[in-house]
């Protein structure tokens, strides 16, 4: 029997802020929940691999727990981790903007990269503001903006011989309400890697219009040409309004540890510290010890993981290309293949069919915004033998 709403039995959705009701549901989560627990299914739908966190990282977390490090801690992050981040950035990116080594004062430890994105977004935009996002893009960028009351303005990437960004198209999307450019390179879901020239052109637009940039460069090391990806660090000046978000999740198989960082001017430190306090009250110390171990000792594991992903990428790309029915640009970085399948325009229906009929889980491209519909995102950060099995399943399904 349906019970009519009353003061004692309200319609709960009507009692909360309309803006929160309007935040879009993740299309990735829908498909994930639909296929969760299917016997024998190969899950390529979310942005993580099949590897557990390496033992040397887990041992650092265990040692911290054994020492009793289970109390509240520094809201900006423990000094040892902030120093390790600064040393890591100096090794990988060279001199900091303005010269010299990176300083720990630029880094603020967060509960994963998403927390860093949330804080960065709150610092810059609010109701009535707009942010430009090259699209297709990870849907959490849009979610963070909508929760802040801002509006996401997608700017479609071009598709020629590669995914690419037209700076003129980005510049033409700027309005008086624009405050921010969200820029993810290497990109999820496309594998797009912005060139140094594309990054410099984006920065020039931001400077001309007085815009902030949130630079998500978390896949910057997961490249397949032996070098890190180009970065805003390569072209920026000390006074450029850029916030960087990073995470330990991808490079070192630490998605469940939930540790990342926000890089920002030290002058914003007190404000960021307050936002950490009022959202999470800090990151557990034992996970920060694990993160420190990853940064200090993790290069061998990262190199091995990149080689493994390269082999899996090649198996997937070669196998799907051989069907003659799957279209894509070979990903230059990250661990996703973003592809379309001849004859299938509805990515949600295609993803559900693959679960039911091929035993393969994929993320629907429509979840990634304009330019994504008609595609699938397949995460190949898994054992090459399992990727070969998934490729065979998809190829056989396409023959039906």
Buried (B, 14 or more C-beta within 10 A) or exposed (E): EEEEEEEEEEEEEEEEEEEEEEBEEBBBBBBBEBBEEEEEBBBBBBBBBEBEBBEBBBEBBBBBEEEEBEEEBBBBBBEBBBBBBBBBBBEBBEEBBEEEEBBBBBBBBBBBBBBBBBBBBBBBBEEEBBBBBBBBBBBBBBBBBBBBEBBBBBBBBBEEEBBBBBBEBBBEBBEEEBBBBBBBBBBBBBBBBBBEEBBBBBBEBBBEBEBBBBBBBBBBBBBBEEEBBBBBBBBBEEEBBBBBBBBBBBBBBBBEBBBBBBBBBEEBBEEBBEBBEEBBEBBBBBBBBBBBBBBBBBBEBBEEBBEBBBBBBBBBBEBBBEBEBBBBBBBBBBBBBBBBBEEBEBBBEBBBBBBEEBBBBBBBBBBBBBBBBBBBBBBBBBBBEBBBBBBBBBBEBBEE
